[in-house]
Amino acid sequence: MNTPLPISRRSFLAGTSALALAGGVSEVFAADETPLKVRAARKGLRMGAEVVPHLLGDAAYAAMLIRDVDMVVPGSALKWGPLERMRKVLDFSGADAVADFAQAHGMAMRGHTLLWHDQIPKWLPRRLANASKGPARIIEKHIDEVAGRYRGRMHSWDVVNEAIEPKDGRADGLRNSLFLEALGPDYIELAFRAAAKADPEALLVFNEYGHEWGWDAGRKRRLATLRLLEKLLGKGVPVHALGIQGHLAPGMKGAMDMPALGRFCDEVVQLGLSIQVTELDARDTSINGSIETRDRAVADAYTRFLEVVLARPATKMVLTWGITDRHSWLTNHFPRPDGDIVRGLPYDTDYVRKPVWYAMAAAIDAAPAR
Ligand code: XIL
């Protein structure tokens, strides 16, 4: 579908065509609202979304997910900080709620994330520095505990998240994180090996951002990612897929270099890895104009990105980071100058489909089967 069409909320909730409900009002149409997950399944793809555990009890929120996705990932509940705010007191309630929801609705679940430099417990840096048996033991124990709990139930795990930061000035482009400081670059290998031990069936993913950037920073990030993956694979480390986050920034000059992303995907595939789009969204923070203009820019960004990644049969899934603008990290983290909420996801704040939903549907329909 090329043009976004007006959508009736009632039609979504009733699961029937807008035309039938509107009694033939001419500007309302019978759009193809076949759920995204059904369209994706036809292509051998999975469609997923990041979810907020405590919202799963909201029937309208849950209904959107049940309709459109067959995979969910908790946004923050499995990060080390929120999980273990107090040392040795692990709160799995959020992640368990997501696991229960996934099971009840026949969905797969992803784990995000075992090691990330951000959202870590306050006590962790000191603990790593003072560990009597060494910092490796602490990281292994964490991974064993968390991945072990969901053993056999996770489709995939973001084992290490955002370990690349060329700005930190290292020759290998790795981020100078607390894990790197404690253990050197081998912490990444250690994490993947521990995850494979804890959950031998899960696909183990290295997850990163900025692969679509056109700036020199993008080139450096792609290069550092490839070198890292090559090195890990060369040592027989169990890495199975690259997670491309896909936090797009349309309207920002140079933020989306699609040919460079395409070449990068091909190089990742040549390493023998599959690709997962793990956190897709597009902020309209730099887009001025009407809601229509903003929504069009966001939809176009998804189209351009999905065309490239879905053209590669090694791309096995697409997850958006959230499903509705009502609950999106974008509004807090990339506020618009006019203070309006950021409209970066398939459903608006009233849970009505936006042009970007149709852009996703069209991109999936146009993708080759895998
Ligand atoms: C974000 C969450 O959505 C927010 O709620 C939280 O405040 C910050 O983290 N890349 C990632 C995700 O890998 O974990 C981040 O999630 C978004 C960027």
Residues whose N, C-alpha, C, O or C-beta is under 5 A from the ligand:
A	BS01	XIL	G75 W329
